[in-house]
Amino acid sequence: MKLDVINLDGGKGGSIELPDDIFGIEDIRGDILQRCVTWQLAKRRAGTHKVQVRNEVSRTSKKMYKQKGTGGARHGSRRAAQFVGGARAHGPVVRSHAFDLPKKVRALALRHALSSKVRDGSLIVVDNVTLTDPKTAALRERLGKIGITHALFIAGVEVDNNFKLAARNIPNVDVLPNAGLNVYDVLRRRTLVLTKDAVQAIQARFQPEEAA
């Protein structure tokens, strides 16, 4: 499929051919997208939540009262969970929340995420994202003219420093290099903006898989 290329000023910059096997999938699999997003979010969880278990609570080890004859339950420690100041039963411990997701499923999810943006008319291809000055107000005005208010920019091998500085103070606008392209960030922003270099990098990213 062909898509028009524009520049940041709204002018035309020709057209580009997008491969149908990456950008032209019609039947979008929501279940695959959900699996990949869950995998990404699970990986980023710190897993440092922790409570004191029974052997970590600092309380006396003396028996509370005699075993029999009190008419009450037979307790032997104030560290038990049912007492104020005692341990917490079955609380969270430090662990990793990450789980495995096959590489082919991750690649397929990215294809479906990119295709969903094309199907929704939310994919824009620009010639480049370079600025002469890192001016946030000027960039916001230029983006407003082409209707970009909630977007992810995939800027190329490296992000232009002036563009990165100008965009970082604009709400709901993210800028990533080619290597940072991922399903979660594509889906969380309304519009996906790719440079021509980014399109070529995406095609190259899937070539080894197709060759294999």
Secondary structure, DSSP 8 states (H G I E B T S, - for coil): -EEEEE-TTS-EEEEEE--HHHH--SS--HHHHHHHHHHHHHHH---------GGG-----S-SS-SSSSSS-----TTSTTSTT---TT---S--------HHHHHHHHHHHHHHHHHTT-EEEES----SS--HHHHHHHHHHTT-SSEEEE--SS--HHHHHHHTTSTTEEEE-GGG--HHHHHHSSEEEEEHHHHHHHHHHHHHHHH-
